[in-house]
């Protein structure tokens, strides 16, 4: 905490009263005062006298004191005002409020977690990133990745604490609450960290949430950011991974942006272009004319890499039966799924239709 922040507030308060006002630290040293001649003095007996009265004003030695406590309810600083009368008490309380606000603002401004959150939320100018990073002794060019943990159904405030327990290094890793359901985990990694390592870590997070809090989660993984200035991109990619996965990979609870494939491209297309594409592909009849059994057969055929024999075995049907079904699909759509180019077009068309359906259901 910079003593200059306290001194700045005290200087402003000095104009409102002729009383001497100041601040002492937990050891009793005067660190800010309207009477600069008192600066540096140490009143070591004062903290002992007022340490047990953190919620009230205390008079001692012709001065009035009001404690400023830390999060753990211990004496952090204390405001003092000359005199033991009601005016001194009122000035102490007012000064304590002003100084506490200044302290909170300063700590928020310089807190590393707040700094990282401002970066990923695009709440800081690129030029300021370098300045703040230098002030906080923050390494700018270390590889980091953002995991976005989204709680499904309902949010639990304990989620942040549980995830924080998994990443105890507060100088390197950050667990940041974004809203009621979303938590961003910014993890510093090594150059040798692989995508498999990241997915294993995400799996560990998911399992921990499930086992300890009985919470279902979906986790998006952004790409590796080599510099602080690109950390916001990794966060946005983790968001996109969850959104795209919700459309195309509904069964997956861990979605890596790097594995989104063509789904990522389709998700960014305007709906009018998607509708034009479907109308051009299915000239004979709409894709909606295909029944569920036919769509199930098509998906199995794709899952088995267009292998007729393997697909018929998985469907428990005769090979000729599957061939008959494929011929039927060809007559309906004009696409022969046994031909690679036709299969690609049909696969993309199915994904586009799925995307349009998700947009309609919003």
N, C-alpha and C positions, 0 to 999 in steps of 0.2 A: 504494500500500500504506500503510495507516494504522500509524504508529509505535506508537499506543496498543495495538494488538493484540499486538505484540511485548512491550511493557512489561507488559501484563497477564500474559503467560506467564512472563516473567522474575520478576515479583513472586511468583508461585506457586512457582517453582523456588527462590527465595531461602529459603523455609522448610525446604528439604531440605539446605542446605549453608551453611557460613559463608564460602565462597569468593565472590569478586566475579564475577558473570556478566553478560554483556551482548551487544549486537549492534552491528556497524558496517555501514555501507552500502558501495557500490562505491568511494566516494571516501575511505573511512576515517573518516567521521564517526560518533561514538557516538550511536545513535538510541534505544537502550533499554539500561538498566543497573540492576543491583541497588544500585549506589552512585550515587545521583542526582547527586553532585558531578562525575562524569565525563561527564555528559550534555552533548553539544554539542562535546566535544573532537574534534579531527581528527588522526588518525594516518595521514597521507598515505603514509607509507612501508610500511604494513602490506599494503595490497592488492597492491603490487608483489612482496612477499615470498611471499604465499600464493596469488596468482592462478594459478600454474602447478601447484598441488597441490590441485586441487578434490576429489579423492577420498580424501585422507588428512588427518589432523590435523597441524598445523604448530606448532612451538614457536618463539617469537620474543619477545625483550624481556621475559622473565619472565612471559609469558602463553602460553596454548595456544589455537590458532584452528582452527575447522572451517568450511570454505566452504559456503554455500548457493547453488547455481548455478541459472541460468535455463534455459529449454528449449533454448537455443542453447549450453548448456554453458559460459557465461561467468559470472564471479563476480557475484552479485547482492547477497548479504549474507554476513556471516560472524559466527559465534558465537565469543565468546572467554570464557576462564575464567582467573582468576589462578592462576599456578603452571605448572610444566613437568613435574610428576610424573604418575604413572598416574591418580591421582584427578582431576586437571585434565583429562586426556584423556577419561576416562570421563564426566565431567560435560559436557564439550563435545559428545560424541557424543549423549548423552541429550537435552541441550538442543536440539541441532540437529534431532533427530527431532520433538520437541514443537513447536518453532517452525515447522518445515516444514509440519507438519499444520495448524497455526493459519493459516499463510500460504495454503495451498491452500483451506482452508475460507473464508477471507475473500475470496479471489479468485473462488471459485465463487459465493459469495453476491452478489458485486457485479459479476460479469461480465455484460455485456449479452446475450451469446448464451444463457447459462444463464437469464437473466431472461426472455427471449423464449420459450425452450423451456418454462419453468415455466408461462408464460401459456397457450400452446397446449395443454399437457397437463393443464390445470386443476389444477396443483400449487401455486397461490398464491391467497390470498384476494383478492376484488375490492378490498377496502379497502387491502390491501398493495400493489396495483399502482401506485396513485398515489404512495405513499411511496417505493417503489423507483425508480419512474420519475424522481422528483424527485432522488433521490440520484445517479442515473446520468445526469442531464441528458437524459432521454429525452422526445422530443416525443410526447404521448399522442394528439393528435387529427389525426394525419396518415394519409391513406388507405394501406392496405396490403392485400395479398392473399397467401393461402397456396397454394403449389403442393405437392402431394404426389407425389413421384417414387418409384414402386414398381418395383424391379428384378424382372423375370420370370425364373424359372428359378434363378438363383444370384446372390448379392450379391458385389460387388467393393468392397473398402475404398477403392480409388482413386476411386470415384464421388464421394465428398465433396470430394476435392481438385479434381477436374475441374469440378464445379459451383461450388466456391468461386472458381475462376479466372474463371468467367463473371460473378460478382458481386463485384468487387474492393472495393466500398465497404462496409467492415466496420461502419461506424457506422450505415448505413441498411438494408442487406440482410443476411440471415442464412441460412446453410446449416447445417441441424441434423440430425444423425444420430438417427433415432428407434429403429430396430432393424436387424437384419441386411439387410433388403431395402428399408426405407422411409427416405426422406430428405425433410424438409420444407424448402422454400425460402420464406422470408418476404420478400416484395419490397415496398419502398416505391414507390408510384406517384404520378402527378400526377392532379389532378381531371379532366383531359382524356383520360386513358387509357381506351380502349374495350375491349370484350370481344374484339374482333378482335385488338387489340394483345396481350392476354394469351395468346390462343391461338397467336399467332405466336411469342411468347416460349417457350411450352411446346413448340412444334414445334422451335425452335432447341435447346432442352435435349435433346429426344429425339434429334435428329440428331447432336448432339455425343456423347451416350452411345453411339450406334450406331457412329459413325465412329472415335472415339478408343478406346473400350473394348470394342467389339463386344457391347454389352449391349442387350437388348430391355427397354424400359420402358413402363409405363402411367402417365400423368400425370393426376391429378385437380386441378381448379381450383375453389377456393372462391369465395364472393362477396366483394366488396370490403368490408373492415372500415374503418370511419371512425374507430374509436377502439381503443386497446389492449385495453380490456376485452372487446371483441367478437372479438378475434383468434382465440380458441379456437373460436368458431362457424365461422369461415372454414376452420380446420383440419378440423373435423368434417365440414363440407360437402365438402371435397376428398376425405376418406375415403369419404363416401357416394357421391360421383360415381364413384369407382373401383368400388365395390361394385355400384351400380346398373348402371353401364356393362357390368360383367362379365356381367350377366343379359340386358340388353336391347340393348346395342350392342357385341356381342362383337368386331366388326371394328375398332372405334375404339381407338386408343392414347392419345388425348387426350380427356378427358371433362370438360365444363364443367358445374358444378352448375346453372347458370342455364338450361341447355339440356336438362335431364333430362325435363321435361314430365311427362306422366302416369305415366311409369315410377317417378318418385320417390314418388308417392302409393301406387301398387300395392305398392312395396317395403315400405311402412310398415304394410300391412294384415295382420291375423292370418290364418293359413292357413285356419282354419275358415270365415271370412267369404268368402275367395276360393273355397273349394269350394262353398259355398252359392250364390254368384253363378253359377258355371259350371253347376250343376245346374238353376238357374232359367232360364238363357239357353238351354241345349240340352235342351229338354224331350223332343224326339223321339229324339235319339241323342247319345251323347257326342262331344265334340270329337275324341277319340282314334280315332273311326271314320273320320275323313278320311285318305285316303292322302297320300303325299308329293307326288305330282303335283298333287293338288287343292290342297294347302297352298301349293305353289309358284305355282299360278295365282292363288290369293287374294292372296298377297304382291305379285305383279306388278301385280295390279289396284289394290291400295292404292298402290303406288309410282307408278302413272300416274294418280293422282287420280280413280279410278273411271271413267276414260275407256275405253269398250269398244273403240273403233277403235284407239287408241294401244296399248292392252294387247295386242290381237290381233296388231298389227304387231310388237311386241317379242317376242311368243311364237312368231312365224312360223306362226300358224294363221289360218284364215278367221274372219271376224267371227261368223258363225253358229255356228261350233264353240265359240267362247268363250261365246256366249249360252247354248248348250246346257249347257256346264259350270256356268254360274251358276245355271241352272234346276235342275240336279242338286243343287247346294249348297243351294238353297232348299228342295227336297224333303227333304233329309237333316236340315237344321238348323232350318227354318222362318224363316230370315233371307234376305231378298233384298238382296244386296250392292250392287245398283244404287240402292237407297234409302239416302239419307245416314244417317238414324237407325239403320237396321239395320247399315250398314257400321261406324258408330262402336262399336256394341255388340260386333260381331264382332271388331273390332280390339282392343278392351279385353280381350275374352275370350281372344284369342290371347296377349296379354301376360301375363294372369293365369296362363294355363296354363304359360307359359314360366317365370314366377316360381316356381310350385309345383314344376316339374321341377328347378329349381336348388336348391330347399330339400331335395328328396328325395335329390339327389346329394351333399349335404354330408357 
